[in-house]
Amino acid sequence: MIKKILVYLDNFLYKVILKNLLKTSKLGFGIIVTGAESGANFEHMYNNRPEGSFLIGRFVDKALLNLPAVQATRGRKEDIEKVVWNEVGNNRLLGRKTRVLDLASGGARYLRELAEEHHNGDVESICIDKDKLCVQMGKKLSAREGLKNIKFFRGDIFKLVHLRKFASKLNWIPDVVIASGLFIYHNNDATERMLREIYNFLPAEGLVIFSSYENLSSRKLMRKVGSTSAGEEWTLYYRKPDYWRNLLYKIGFRQIFILRDQWRMNNICTARK
Ligand SMILES: C[S@@+](CC[C@H](N)C(=O)[O-])C[C@H]1O[C@@H](n2cnc3c(N)ncnc32)[C@H](O)[C@@H]1O
């Protein structure tokens, strides 16, 4: 009986009180209404400028943007950007242009911030997202920032057969493939299938870069209040670095490098074909 009451109170706290309070803030509204995985929410986390309805909304937004999980998301963006920047520099040394394919790109902020490298033509990026609004956002922001050599397309990255056709039509083969904020939403089978596809897609020496969560400090909050853009409850898959090390090795990747962040939440994994 007491257990039932406690469960009821817990649900009431999360699903009624917190949910309604969070909805006053831009990030809370995004997580609860628009869909927690939306690239637009991530753009807002990267901007780190509180917005919301009235003073209370901005206050709640500020609190959400300061959560360790959100700080870790900003950190992961920085880390991915550094890895790509380094790869572009190494390729430049060899007189080579870097071609980046970003799967489930959202606004691809970690690429857009490499403005100079895109401008020089040292890097060309193609960003794919299934969400029409994310694609429009990426196009709009990159145009506003005056970026060159970065393109946003709508597509389902789980149909990489289409991507291959698309790439061969353009005569454009990526030497870097990014998947940031993707595998957390997918089970082991789908994840392994995708990584194998990426392996087959990459040329020799090609680099894969992806992020993964081993933990999330606001796990309970996200599970209780967050929903996907399809309105479904959020199911997240947390994985330890060794899971990735073994899987990448089994697929055939080498030079596996896994970076664990200071919060022990995000891992940035890189590996070479
Ligand atoms: C968590 S956001 C990550 C955005 C960006 N990569 C980042 O890390 O900032 C996940 C993105 O994946 C996109 N997405 C999810 N499933 C997809 C699929 N099957 N094909 C293409 N995009 C997908 C969503 O629309 C969303 O924009």
The ligand as an SDF file (V2000), in Angstrom:
LIG
                    3D

 27 29  0  0  0  0  0  0  0  0999 V2000
   20.3410   14.0620  -30.5210 C   0  0  0  0  0  0  0  0  0  0  0  0
   20.1790   14.8240  -32.0790 S   0  0  0  0  0  0  0  0  0  0  0  0
   21.8870   14.9880  -32.4790 C   0  0  0  0  0  0  0  0  0  0  0  0
   22.1670   16.1310  -33.4160 C   0  0  0  0  0  0  0  0  0  0  0  0
   23.6470   16.3350  -33.7020 C   0  0  0  0  0  0  0  0  0  0  0  0
   24.2260   15.1830  -34.3390 N   0  0  0  0  0  0  0  0  0  0  0  0
   24.3980   16.6800  -32.4310 C   0  0  0  0  0  0  0  0  0  0  0  0
   25.0440   15.8070  -31.8570 O   0  0  0  0  0  0  0  0  0  0  0  0
   24.3300   17.8400  -32.0380 O   0  0  0  0  0  0  0  0  0  0  0  0
   19.6730   13.4340  -33.0180 C   0  0  0  0  0  0  0  0  0  0  0  0
   19.2860   13.7520  -34.4470 C   0  0  0  0  0  0  0  0  0  0  0  0
   19.1540   12.5060  -35.1440 O   0  0  0  0  0  0  0  0  0  0  0  0
   18.1490   12.6370  -36.1050 C   0  0  0  0  0  0  0  0  0  0  0  0
   17.7730   11.2600  -36.4850 N   0  0  0  0  0  0  0  0  0  0  0  0
   17.2720   10.2920  -35.6800 C   0  0  0  0  0  0  0  0  0  0  0  0
   17.0620    9.1530  -36.3860 N   0  0  0  0  0  0  0  0  0  0  0  0
   17.4600    9.3990  -37.6620 C   0  0  0  0  0  0  0  0  0  0  0  0
   17.4730    8.6310  -38.8600 C   0  0  0  0  0  0  0  0  0  0  0  0
   17.0330    7.3760  -38.8660 N   0  0  0  0  0  0  0  0  0  0  0  0
   17.9390    9.2080  -39.9890 N   0  0  0  0  0  0  0  0  0  0  0  0
   18.3830   10.4920  -39.9750 C   0  0  0  0  0  0  0  0  0  0  0  0
   18.3770   11.2780  -38.8670 N   0  0  0  0  0  0  0  0  0  0  0  0
   17.9200   10.7460  -37.7330 C   0  0  0  0  0  0  0  0  0  0  0  0
   17.0870   13.4490  -35.3800 C   0  0  0  0  0  0  0  0  0  0  0  0
   16.2030   14.0660  -36.2720 O   0  0  0  0  0  0  0  0  0  0  0  0
   17.9530   14.4470  -34.6000 C   0  0  0  0  0  0  0  0  0  0  0  0
   18.1220   15.6580  -35.2880 O   0  0  0  0  0  0  0  0  0  0  0  0
  1  2  1  0
  2  3  1  0
  2 10  1  0
  3  4  1  0
  4  5  1  0
  5  6  1  0
  5  7  1  0
  7  8  2  0
  7  9  1  0
 10 11  1  0
 11 12  1  0
 11 26  1  0
 12 13  1  0
 13 14  1  0
 13 24  1  0
 14 15  1  0
 14 23  1  0
 15 16  2  0
 16 17  1  0
 17 18  1  0
 17 23  2  0
 18 19  1  0
 18 20  2  0
 20 21  1  0
 21 22  2  0
 22 23  1  0
 24 25  1  0
 24 26  1  0
 26 27  1  0
M  CHG  2   2   1   9  -1
M  END
$$$$
